[in-house]
Amino acid sequence: MRTREGGRIVDEAAVIARVRAGEPEAYAQLVRAHTGLALRAAAALGAGADAEDVVQQAFFKAYCSLGRFRDGAAFKPWLLSIVANETRNTVRTAVRQRTLASREASFVESEPLIPESADPAAAALDTERRTALLAALDQLGEDHRLVVTYRYLLEMDEPETAEALGWPRGTVKSRLNRALRKLGRLLPDFEPQRRQESRRGGDERE
């Protein structure tokens, strides 16, 4: 599998092979390539101000587990499954209840900056919609919140979502459909189903 790091293509399998062969410094390429996404995942799943600590711990655990990483597998969904577990543990043991506002702020800070050329009105609308979406997600059960977060907030495809969550693809589909129906009742303007349908053809041809 290949991924981008600062405009360059990183051969994940080659990097992992180098780390296993005794070049631990090569792991930094994977860290740089996936830190932004990992931070967005942790923030979207509720890590709040602890998102950076969660991601650091996740990268450390991933590094320690590279010996068990399956050859030929994609690194991103495997890493995000670790991020999700670390976030879950952090949220469960947190003493304070984080507010939606702090969660939204953490999520926005972890995202790439909005280009200066972007329409300010459109950017404001996107922020408003994202805030409403996060509020609605808090009303879903954990499984439904996870599948919507991976598919839409993190823009992962169906196979990646299934691998990251450790679910069969059929389970991803059924839980996503139920979650979208619930979100449709909470957010009448939330219409990701069209995007899902547009991607479905590609997913089913794989």
PyMOL commands that set and color helices and strands:
alter all, ss='L'
color gray80, all
select helices_A, chain A and resi 12-20+24-44+48-64+66-68+75-93+100-110+120-137+142-153+158-165+169-186+193-204
alter helices_A, ss='H'
color red, helices_A
select strands_A, chain A and resi 2-5+8-11
alter strands_A, ss='S'
color yellow, strands_A
deselect
rebuild
show_as cartoon
